[in-house]
Amino acid sequence: MAETSKKQLRPIDDPFVALGPSGVAIRDRLKGLTAQDDTVLRLIGEHLGRLASQDLKARCRDGLEHNNDTWAARKQALTARSSSRWAGSITKATHDQWALSRRCQAVHIHNLEANVRTLMHRLSQPIGEKGTKRAPGGYRSKGEWFHKSRRLATLEHRLKVARAEREDGVVHVVRGGRKLLNNRHNLPAAQLTEQQWRDRWEAERWFLAADGESGKRLGNETIRVTSDGEVSIKLPAPLAHLANSKHGRYALASTVAFRHRGAEWRDRIEANRAVAYRMHLDVARGRWYLTASWSRPVVKTVPLEAARARGMVGVDTNADHFAAYRLDACGNPVGEPKRFFYDLSGTADHRDAQVRHAITRLLHWAKRVGVAAIGIENLDFAQDKTREKHGRRKRFRQLISGMPTGKLRARLVSMAAEHGLAIVAVDPAYTSMWGDEHWRKPLTSKIRTMTRHDAASIAIGRRALGHPIRRRTAPPHDDQSDRRGHRTVQAGPGARGREGTRPPVTERAHDARGRTGTQRTRGTSAPKTVRDARSSGTWVQSSLLDTV
């Protein structure tokens, strides 16, 4: 704390209990589909996907002039070519996609503004000027200064264009995904042939999603799934001749059986509550899947005091593992540190599986030790991923960019809710630094190796419990002599349960201690200093004693 006490520390936000999940999604494979089923699903997806692309184009053309009348006109035009329910699902998906693009556009502008400010500041500094922890310094050479000045001009142009597009309501949306679109220009790197890419591109642009509606039979009239797992689809008007069931519906030969949350899903459809369905084709595996989803009221799982009652598990998130430590209700570490490793290399599906597996092991261990909550940092690296802030520290930028903080929060909250555990989010400020300073060395022994991450997990857990990160200081010595040395790591006046330093005493205080109410005869008069009751913690001056 020697260095941190000299600088002004930023305010630390109070911990809070994270809200529970706002929705549920379950998925099952459509097994046993016939060739006719596969053909019909492809035709439906292709036809509705074409309508969705046209509707998105019309929505982007409306821009900021969009209103309820234009929305109704688009839906009416789509109804004649599909059905009223399919048209409603398409227009709603289009509206959500346009709104998401607007939010991403605002974030992009914010990042450009931050980069421009950083470049202007560094370019204004002398070459070779050293930076501080709060502001970067100048560039190392004239060549670097020149290249950064050109980059500043490029970013300013991008910012100008982005602001103009936002004012005009222009957004850039790619149905099928920008990543897959870019793969078309470099197929060898993506390890795809042109036909493989074309199959994936078309499948991603299909539209086979239907929103649910409460009060309707089984919660969805467009894609209907019975409690026995029978799936039927309302065919669009141009494909009505393919129906094999009543009322222009096509029933699949395959049945679904949701293993996960199957009872909850069955309760919803039997009560005719809204359930949304989405079908998609995994081209690489040649498999069709059905995803069911529904919303939940967002509520806080437990109050903060109830979450702290049985202690806490503090978790420090790192690039390749979770460092966890159990703390009791008083903030004392219990047992040994735990580490749950994961590998974030490879494909997105592999990374997601690794994160889910690590979270599962963490939650099972937390249940075994008997805590009711997990304390974790409220991490957000959105402002720290740009190369303008960290300059040449490329490996560090890659490190923080590879940490899936957003997906991790969503996964952890939803999975913890199913285990009956609350998530307490804390401010990440100084947890690693203070944890390493106050907890790493005291807990290191011949049989225990403490890392900086383990110490940080203790700091996170103590902050989640409402305790200061620093440990209680050692009790006072049995005498006031300097031969024992001065006490270290003194707690501040506001620290809970501190052992504060003793106030200065007057001369001959040792003679007066413990002799309240008695008199001593001396050749000269001397003041007498005594201490009140220890609970008061005050020092008073006794009356002058007479001399004889």
C-alpha positions in Angstrom: 0.0 0.0 0.0 3.0 2.3 0.0 2.6 3.3 -3.6 -1.2 3.2 -3.7 -1.5 5.4 -0.6 0.3 8.2 -2.4 -2.1 8.4 -5.3 -5.8 9.1 -5.4 -7.7 5.9 -5.7 -10.9 5.8 -7.7 -14.2 5.1 -5.9 -15.1 1.5 -5.5 -18.7 0.5 -6.3 -20.7 -1.5 -3.8 -21.2 -5.3 -4.5 -24.6 -6.4 -5.7 -26.4 -9.6 -6.4 -26.7 -10.2 -10.1 -30.2 -10.6 -11.6 -31.3 -14.1 -12.6 -31.6 -15.2 -16.2 -34.2 -13.5 -18.3 -34.9 -16.4 -20.6 -34.5 -20.1 -21.3 -33.4 -21.9 -24.4 -33.3 -25.7 -24.9 -32.4 -27.7 -28.0 -32.9 -31.2 -29.4 -32.0 -32.9 -32.6 -34.6 -33.8 -35.1 -33.8 -37.5 -35.7 -35.3 -39.8 -38.2 -36.3 -37.2 -40.8 -37.2 -38.6 -44.2 -36.0 -37.3 -47.5 -39.4 -35.6 -48.0 -39.1 -33.9 -44.6 -35.6 -32.6 -45.4 -36.8 -31.3 -48.8 -39.8 -29.5 -47.3 -37.8 -27.9 -44.5 -35.3 -26.6 -47.1 -38.0 -25.2 -49.3 -39.7 -23.4 -46.3 -36.4 -22.0 -45.1 -35.4 -20.8 -48.5 -38.7 -19.1 -49.3 -39.0 -17.4 -45.9 -35.4 -16.4 -46.0 -35.9 -14.6 -49.2 -38.8 -12.7 -47.7 -36.8 -11.9 -44.6 -34.0 -10.4 -46.8 -36.4 -8.3 -48.7 -38.1 -7.1 -45.5 -34.7 -6.2 -44.0 -33.8 -4.2 -47.1 -37.1 -2.3 -46.8 -36.5 -1.6 -43.1 -33.0 -0.2 -43.8 -34.4 1.9 -46.6 -36.9 3.5 -44.2 -34.2 4.4 -41.7 -35.3 6.8 -39.0 -38.6 7.4 -40.9 -39.9 4.1 -39.8 -43.2 4.1 -37.8 -46.1 1.8 -37.1 -47.7 2.5 -40.4 -44.7 1.4 -42.4 -44.4 -1.6 -40.2 -48.0 -2.6 -40.9 -47.5 -2.0 -44.6 -44.5 -4.4 -44.7 -46.4 -7.0 -42.7 -49.4 -6.8 -45.0 -47.2 -7.3 -48.0 -45.6 -10.4 -46.5 -48.8 -11.9 -45.4 -50.0 -12.5 -49.0 -46.8 -14.4 -49.7 -46.6 -16.5 -46.5 -49.2 -16.1 -43.7 -50.0 -13.5 -41.0 -48.1 -15.3 -38.3 -45.0 -15.9 -40.5 -45.2 -12.2 -41.5 -45.3 -11.2 -37.9 -42.2 -13.3 -37.0 -40.3 -11.9 -40.0 -41.0 -8.3 -39.3 -40.2 -8.6 -35.6 -36.9 -10.3 -36.4 -36.1 -7.6 -38.9 -36.9 -4.9 -36.3 -34.7 -6.5 -33.7 -31.8 -6.9 -36.1 -32.0 -3.3 -37.2 -32.1 -2.2 -33.5 -29.1 -4.4 -32.7 -27.1 -2.8 -35.5 -27.9 0.6 -34.2 -26.6 -0.3 -30.8 -23.4 -1.8 -32.3 -23.0 1.4 -34.4 -23.2 3.5 -31.2 -20.5 1.3 -29.6 -18.3 1.6 -32.7 -18.5 5.4 -32.6 -17.7 5.4 -28.9 -14.6 3.3 -29.5 -13.5 5.5 -32.4 -13.8 8.6 -30.2 -11.7 7.0 -27.5 -9.0 6.0 -30.0 -8.9 9.5 -31.5 -8.5 11.1 -28.0 -5.7 8.7 -27.1 -3.8 9.4 -30.4 -4.2 13.1 -30.1 -2.9 13.0 -26.6 0.2 10.9 -27.4 0.9 12.9 -30.5 0.9 16.1 -28.4 3.6 14.7 -26.1 7.3 15.0 -26.8 8.9 12.0 -28.4 10.2 9.6 -25.8 8.1 11.1 -23.0 7.3 8.5 -20.4 3.7 7.9 -19.5 2.0 7.4 -16.2 -0.5 4.9 -14.9 -3.3 7.4 -15.7 -2.1 8.7 -19.1 0.2 7.3 -21.8 3.3 9.2 -22.8 4.7 10.1 -26.2 5.9 7.8 -29.0 9.3 6.3 -29.0 10.6 7.6 -32.4 9.8 10.0 -35.2 8.8 7.1 -37.5 6.3 5.8 -35.0 4.9 9.4 -34.5 4.6 9.8 -38.3 2.7 6.5 -38.8 0.4 7.3 -35.8 -0.4 10.7 -37.3 -1.5 9.0 -40.5 -3.6 6.5 -38.4 -5.2 9.5 -36.6 -6.3 10.9 -39.9 -7.8 7.5 -40.9 -9.7 7.2 -37.7 -11.0 10.7 -37.9 -12.4 10.0 -41.3 -14.0 6.8 -40.1 -15.5 8.6 -37.2 -16.9 11.3 -39.5 -18.5 8.7 -41.8 -20.0 6.8 -38.8 -21.5 9.9 -37.3 -23.0 10.9 -40.6 -24.5 7.4 -41.1 -26.0 7.4 -37.6 -27.6 10.8 -38.1 -29.1 9.5 -41.4 -30.2 6.2 -39.9 -28.0 4.1 -42.1 -26.9 0.7 -40.7 -24.8 -2.2 -42.2 -26.3 -5.6 -41.7 -25.3 -8.9 -43.2 -27.8 -11.7 -43.2 -25.8 -14.8 -42.7 -23.0 -13.2 -40.8 -20.1 -10.9 -41.7 -17.5 -13.6 -40.7 -19.0 -16.1 -43.2 -19.2 -13.4 -45.8 -15.5 -12.6 -45.4 -14.6 -16.3 -45.6 -15.7 -16.2 -49.2 -12.7 -14.1 -50.1 -10.2 -16.5 -48.5 -11.6 -20.0 -48.8 -8.2 -21.8 -48.3 -7.7 -20.2 -44.9 -11.2 -21.1 -43.9 -10.6 -24.7 -45.1 -13.7 -24.6 -47.3 -14.5 -25.3 -50.9 -16.7 -22.9 -52.9 -19.6 -25.4 -52.8 -19.2 -26.0 -49.0 -19.2 -22.2 -48.4 -22.2 -21.8 -50.6 -24.2 -24.5 -48.7 -23.3 -22.8 -45.3 -24.2 -19.4 -46.7 -27.6 -20.4 -47.9 -28.4 -22.3 -44.7 -27.5 -19.3 -42.5 -29.8 -17.1 -44.6 -32.8 -19.4 -44.2 -35.6 -18.3 -41.9 -37.4 -20.9 -39.8 -38.3 -19.2 -36.6 -41.7 -18.5 -35.1 -42.6 -16.4 -32.0 -45.0 -17.9 -29.5 -48.3 -16.5 -28.3 -49.9 -17.1 -25.0 -53.5 -18.4 -25.1 -53.0 -20.2 -28.4 -52.9 -24.0 -28.6 -49.6 -25.3 -27.2 -48.2 -21.7 -27.1 -47.4 -21.5 -30.8 -49.6 -21.8 -33.9 -46.9 -21.6 -36.5 -44.5 -24.3 -35.3 -46.4 -26.6 -33.0 -44.8 -29.2 -30.8 -47.1 -31.5 -28.8 -46.2 -33.0 -25.4 -45.4 -36.3 -27.1 -42.8 -34.5 -29.3 -44.7 -34.4 -32.6 -43.6 -31.4 -34.7 -45.8 -29.7 -37.3 -45.3 -26.5 -39.3 -47.8 -24.1 -40.8 -46.8 -23.9 -44.5 -46.5 -20.6 -46.3 -49.2 -19.9 -49.0 -47.0 -20.8 -52.0 -46.1 -24.2 -50.4 -49.5 -25.1 -49.2 -49.7 -28.0 -51.7 -47.0 -29.9 -49.7 -49.3 -30.2 -46.7 -49.7 -33.7 -45.3 -52.0 -32.7 -42.4 -55.1 -30.7 -41.7 -55.3 -26.9 -42.1 -52.3 -26.6 -44.4 -49.8 -28.0 -42.0 -46.8 -30.3 -42.6 -46.1 -32.9 -39.8 -42.6 -34.2 -39.5 -41.8 -37.9 -39.1 -39.3 -37.1 -36.4 -40.2 -36.4 -32.7 -38.3 -34.4 -30.2 -37.7 -35.1 -26.5 -36.1 -32.3 -24.6 -33.9 -33.9 -22.0 -32.9 -30.7 -20.3 -35.8 -28.7 -18.8 -38.2 -31.0 -20.4 -40.7 -30.9 -17.5 -40.6 -27.1 -17.5 -41.2 -26.9 -21.2 -44.1 -29.5 -21.0 -45.8 -27.5 -18.2 -45.7 -24.4 -20.4 -47.2 -25.9 -23.5 -49.9 -27.7 -21.6 -50.9 -24.4 -20.0 -50.8 -22.8 -23.6 -48.1 -20.3 -22.6 -45.9 -18.7 -25.3 -42.9 -20.8 -26.5 -40.8 -19.6 -29.5 -39.2 -22.2 -31.8 -36.3 -22.1 -34.2 -35.1 -24.7 -36.7 -31.7 -24.7 -38.2 -29.5 -27.0 -40.2 -25.9 -27.9 -39.2 -24.4 -28.2 -42.7 -21.1 -29.7 -41.5 -22.9 -32.6 -39.7 -26.0 -32.7 -41.9 -28.3 -32.5 -38.9 -31.5 -30.6 -38.2 -32.1 -29.1 -34.7 -35.1 -27.5 -33.0 -34.6 -24.9 -30.3 -37.4 -23.9 -27.9 -37.1 -20.7 -25.9 -39.3 -18.6 -23.6 -38.8 -15.6 -21.3 -38.7 -15.4 -17.6 -39.4 -12.5 -15.2 -36.1 -11.0 -14.2 -35.9 -11.2 -10.4 -33.1 -11.1 -7.9 -32.4 -14.6 -6.6 -31.7 -13.8 -2.9 -31.0 -10.6 -0.9 -27.4 -9.7 -0.4 -27.4 -10.4 3.3 -28.8 -13.9 2.8 -26.2 -14.5 0.1 -23.5 -13.6 2.7 -24.9 -15.7 5.6 -23.0 -18.9 4.9 -19.8 -17.4 3.5 -18.7 -16.9 0.0 -16.6 -18.4 -2.8 -14.3 -15.8 -4.3 -13.5 -16.4 -8.0 -10.7 -14.7 -10.0 -11.2 -14.9 -13.8 -8.1 -15.5 -15.8 -7.2 -16.3 -19.4 -7.0 -20.0 -18.8 -8.5 -20.8 -15.4 -10.7 -19.8 -12.6 -8.9 -19.3 -9.3 -11.4 -19.9 -6.4 -11.1 -19.8 -2.6 -13.7 -20.4 0.0 -14.3 -17.8 2.8 -16.4 -18.0 5.9 -18.9 -15.4 6.9 -16.2 -13.4 8.7 -14.0 -13.3 5.6 -11.4 -15.9 6.7 -10.0 -18.3 4.1 -11.0 -21.9 4.6 -9.2 -24.9 3.2 -7.0 -24.8 0.1 -7.3 -22.8 -3.1 -9.0 -24.4 -6.1 -8.3 -23.9 -9.8 -10.6 -24.8 -12.7 -8.8 -24.8 -16.0 -10.2 -24.3 -19.5 -8.7 -23.9 -23.0 -9.9 -20.9 -25.1 -8.1 -22.0 -28.3 -9.9 -23.6 -31.2 -13.4 -23.1 -32.6 -16.1 -21.1 -30.9 -18.0 -24.3 -30.0 -14.9 -25.7 -28.4 -14.3 -22.5 -26.3 -18.0 -22.4 -25.2 -17.8 -26.1 -24.1 -14.6 -25.4 -22.2 -16.2 -22.5 -20.3 -19.4 -24.4 -19.5 -17.3 -27.4 -18.2 -15.2 -25.1 -16.0 -18.3 -23.4 -14.6 -20.0 -26.7 -14.0 -17.0 -27.9 -11.9 -16.9 -24.6 -10.0 -20.6 -24.7 -9.2 -20.5 -28.4 -8.0 -17.6 -27.6 -5.7 -19.4 -24.5 -4.3 -22.4 -26.7 -3.5 -20.3 -29.2 -1.8 -18.6 -26.7 0.5 -22.1 -25.3 1.5 -21.9 -21.7 0.5 -25.0 -19.8 -0.9 -23.2 -17.4 -3.3 -20.2 -16.9 -5.5 -18.3 -13.6 -5.6 -16.9 -12.6 -9.0 -15.5 -9.4 -10.6 -17.8 -7.4 -12.7 -15.3 -7.4 -15.6 -15.8 -5.5 -18.8 -12.8 -5.0 -21.2 -14.7 -3.0 -23.8 -12.5 0.0 -23.2 -9.2 -1.9 -23.0 -9.1 -4.0 -26.2 -7.9 -1.2 -28.5 -4.3 -1.1 -29.6 -4.2 2.7 -29.1 -4.5 2.4 -25.4 -1.8 -0.3 -24.8 0.4 0.5 -27.8 3.0 -2.2 -28.4 1.6 -4.6 -25.7 0.2 -6.8 -28.3 0.3 -10.0 -26.2 -1.6 -8.2 -23.4 -4.3 -7.0 -25.9 -4.7 -10.5 -27.2 -5.0 -11.8 -23.7 -7.8 -9.6 -22.6 -9.5 -9.9 -26.0 -9.6 -13.6 -25.7 -11.4 -13.6 -22.3 -15.1 -14.1 -23.0 -16.3 -11.9 -20.2 -19.8 -11.3 -21.7 -20.5 -14.9 -22.5 -19.0 -15.9 -19.1 -21.3 -13.6 -17.2 -24.4 -15.0 -19.0 -23.3 -18.6 -18.6 -22.4 -18.3 -15.0 -25.6 -16.5 -14.0 -27.9 -18.9 -15.8 -26.1 -22.0 -14.6 -25.8 -20.8 -11.0 -29.5 -20.1 -10.8 -30.2 -23.8 -11.6 -28.0 -24.8 -8.7 -29.6 -22.4 -6.3 -26.5 -20.2 -6.0 -26.4 -16.4 -6.2 -23.8 -14.4 -8.0 -22.4 -11.4 -6.2 -20.7 -9.0 -8.6 -17.9 -6.8 -7.1 -15.8 -3.9 -8.4 -12.6 -5.3 -9.9 -10.5 -2.3 -8.7 -7.2 -3.2 -7.1 -8.3 -6.8 -6.2 -5.2 -8.4 -7.7 -2.8 -5.8 -6.3 -4.2 -5.7 -2.7 -4.8 -9.4 -2.6 -1.2 -10.1 -3.5 0.0 -7.6 -0.9 -2.1 -8.8 2.0 -2.8 -12.5 1.5 -0.2 -14.2 -0.7 2.7 -14.3 1.7 0.7 -15.1 4.9 -1.0 -18.1 3.3 2.1 -19.5 1.6 3.6 -22.5 3.5 5.7 -25.6 2.8 2.6 -27.5 1.7 0.7 -24.7 0.1 1.7 -22.6 -2.9 -0.2 -19.4 -3.3 -0.3 -17.5 -6.6 -1.3 -14.0 -7.3 -4.6 -15.2 -8.7 -5.4 -17.2 -5.5 -4.8 -14.1 -3.4 -7.0 -12.1 -5.7 -9.8 -14.6 -5.2 -9.6 -14.0 -1.5 -9.8 -10.2 -2.1 -12.8 -10.6 -4.3 -14.6 -12.8 -1.8 -13.9 -10.4 1.1 -15.2 -7.5 -1.0 -18.3 -9.5 -1.8 -18.8 -10.2 1.9 -18.5 -6.5 2.7 -15.2 -6.8 4.5 -12.0 -4.8 3.8 -9.5 -6.6 1.7 -6.6 -6.1 4.2 -6.2 -8.5 7.1 -6.6 -7.4 10.8 -3.3 -6.2 12.1 -1.4 -7.9 14.8 -2.2 -7.2 18.4 -0.1 -4.6 20.3 3.1 -5.7 21.9 3.3 -6.4 25.6 5.4 -3.3 26.1 6.0 0.0 24.3 9.7 -0.5 23.8 11.1 0.0 20.4 13.2 -3.1 20.7 10.2 -5.1 19.5 9.9 -3.0 16.3 7.0 -1.1 15.0 3.7 -2.7 14.0 3.2 -3.0 10.2 0.2 -2.8 8.0 -1.7 -0.4 10.1 -5.5 -0.3 9.4 -7.1 3.1 8.6 -9.5 4.8 11.0 -12.5 3.5 9.0 -11.4 -0.2 8.9 -13.8 -2.5 10.6 -12.4 -4.3 13.7 -9.1 -2.6 13.5 -6.4 -2.6 16.2 -5.5 1.1 16.0 -2.3 2.6 17.2 -2.2 3.9 20.7 -2.5 7.7 21.1 0.6 9.5 22.5 0.9 9.6 26.3 2.3 12.2 28.5 5.4 11.8 30.6 5.2 9.3 33.4 2.0 7.7 31.9 3.4 4.3 32.9 3.5 5.2 36.6 -0.1 6.4 36.5 -1.5 3.4 34.6 -3.5 1.1 36.9 -3.3 3.4 40.0 -6.5 5.4 39.6 -7.6 6.7 43.0 -4.2 6.5 44.7 -1.7 9.2 45.5 2.0 9.2 45.4 4.2 11.5 47.4 7.0 13.2 45.5 9.3 16.1 46.1 7.7 18.1 43.2 4.2 18.2 41.9 3.6 16.3 38.7 0.6 15.8 36.5 -1.1 12.5 36.6 -2.4 10.8 33.5 -4.8 7.9 33.6 -6.9 6.1 31.1 -10.6 5.8 31.3 -12.4 2.5 30.7 -11.0 0.7 27.7 -14.3 0.8 26.0 -14.3 4.6 25.8 -10.9 4.7 24.2 -10.2 8.3 25.6 -7.4 9.7 27.7 -8.0 12.2 30.5 -5.8 14.3 32.7 -6.1 13.6 36.5 -6.3 16.4 39.0 -3.0 17.8 40.5 -1.8 16.0 43.6 -0.7 17.8 46.6 2.8 17.5 47.8 4.0 17.1 51.3 
